[in-house]
Amino acid sequence: MQWLSHYWWIILIILIGMFINGIKALSRINYYKSLTRESKLPPHRDNNAAWDKEEDEKWEKSNNENSDKK
């Protein structure tokens, strides 16, 4: 552990670099575009199979209507 007392500044530089790279990566995210993008996956399924089937049918119908418009 003596090496830690001699080279603490190298560890500090590495941690600061990781923090700066994390901030840079987060600043490149376009939140508005990801929120407006439509999901290609069906809605989440739970244990209510009858309700899920109705929701899936509605989702497929609306998805097919949207694909016809494009």
trRosetta pair geometry for C-beta under 8 A, 3 or more apart (Angstrom, degrees):
i j d omega theta_ij theta_ji phi_ij phi_ji
1 4 5.2 -34 -169 20 62 121
1 5 7.3 62 141 -17 72 94
2 5 5.8 -51 -160 32 45 109
2 6 6.7 35 146 -13 70 107
3 6 5.6 -62 -152 42 39 108
3 7 5.7 -8 165 18 77 114
4 7 6.7 -74 -126 57 23 80
4 8 6.2 57 168 -74 63 82
4 11 7.6 5 -143 -14 78 146
5 8 6.5 -7 -138 -33 23 111
7 10 4.7 -21 177 20 95 118
7 11 6.8 97 126 -16 82 91
8 11 5.8 -57 -158 38 42 110
8 12 6.2 44 147 -22 71 107
9 12 5.3 -50 -145 36 37 117
9 13 6.4 42 153 -22 66 101
10 13 5.7 -50 -150 33 32 111
10 14 6.6 33 151 -18 63 104
11 14 5.7 -53 -150 36 33 112
11 15 6.4 31 153 -17 66 107
12 15 5.8 -56 -147 38 30 110
12 16 6.3 30 155 -18 65 107
13 16 5.8 -54 -146 38 30 111
13 17 6.3 33 154 -21 64 107
14 17 5.7 -55 -150 36 30 113
14 18 6.5 31 153 -18 64 105
15 18 5.7 -51 -148 35 33 112
15 19 6.4 35 153 -20 64 106
16 19 5.6 -54 -149 36 32 114
16 20 6.3 31 154 -18 66 106
17 20 5.8 -54 -144 37 31 109
17 21 6.3 28 157 -15 65 107
18 21 5.9 -55 -145 39 30 109
18 22 6.3 35 154 -22 63 106
19 22 5.7 -55 -151 34 29 114
19 23 6.6 29 153 -18 63 104
20 23 5.8 -53 -151 35 33 111
20 24 6.5 35 151 -20 65 105
21 24 5.5 -51 -146 36 35 114
21 25 6.4 35 155 -19 66 104
22 25 5.8 -54 -147 36 31 109
22 26 6.3 26 156 -14 65 108
23 26 5.9 -58 -146 40 30 108
23 27 6.3 31 155 -24 65 108
24 27 5.8 -56 -147 33 29 111
24 28 6.9 29 154 -22 62 104
25 28 6.0 -57 -158 28 33 111
25 29 7.7 44 147 -33 60 95
26 29 5.9 -39 -163 6 43 116
29 34 7.3 -26 180 -11 93 139
30 33 4.1 24 120 22 120 117
30 34 6.4 141 92 -16 71 89
31 34 6.0 -64 -149 41 31 106
31 35 6.2 27 157 -19 68 110
32 35 5.9 -57 -146 36 29 109
32 36 6.4 16 160 -10 65 111
33 36 6.2 -63 -144 42 29 102
33 37 6.3 40 156 -36 64 104
34 37 5.8 -42 -143 18 32 118
38 66 7.5 -146 -179 149 176 161
42 45 7.7 37 106 -47 113 94
42 56 5.6 15 -163 -122 140 88
42 59 5.4 116 -138 108 84 155
42 60 7.6 -14 -104 -58 113 80
43 52 7.8 -153 86 -142 104 79
43 55 5.5 -67 53 146 140 126
43 56 7.2 -134 40 -81 94 62
43 59 5.8 -157 -9 -70 99 149
45 52 5.0 55 -133 -143 83 146
46 52 6.7 -176 42 -68 61 121
48 51 4.2 5 131 33 119 115
48 52 5.9 141 91 -23 71 90
49 52 5.5 -58 -142 39 30 113
49 53 6.3 36 158 -26 66 102
50 53 5.9 -50 -151 28 30 111
50 54 6.9 27 152 -14 61 103
51 54 5.8 -54 -155 36 37 110
51 55 6.3 33 150 -17 68 107
52 55 5.6 -56 -145 40 34 111
52 56 6.0 37 155 -22 68 106
53 56 5.7 -52 -145 36 30 112
53 57 6.4 32 154 -20 63 104
54 57 5.8 -54 -150 34 30 111
54 58 6.5 29 153 -16 64 105
55 58 5.7 -54 -149 38 33 111
55 59 6.1 34 152 -21 66 107
56 59 5.5 -53 -143 37 32 112
56 60 6.2 32 157 -18 66 105
57 60 5.9 -52 -143 37 29 109
57 61 6.2 30 155 -20 63 108
58 61 5.7 -57 -147 37 29 111
58 62 6.3 21 158 -12 66 108
59 62 6.1 -59 -145 42 28 104
59 63 5.9 28 155 -21 65 112
60 63 5.6 -56 -141 39 28 112
60 64 6.2 29 158 -19 65 106
61 64 5.9 -55 -148 36 27 108
61 65 6.5 28 153 -18 62 106
62 65 5.6 -51 -147 36 34 113
62 66 6.3 34 154 -19 66 105
63 66 5.8 -54 -148 37 31 110
63 67 6.4 29 154 -18 65 106
64 67 5.8 -54 -144 37 32 109
64 68 6.5 37 154 -24 64 104
65 68 5.8 -54 -152 30 31 113
65 69 6.9 31 152 -22 62 104
66 69 5.8 -53 -154 29 35 112
66 70 7.0 35 152 -24 64 103
67 70 5.9 -51 -153 26 38 113
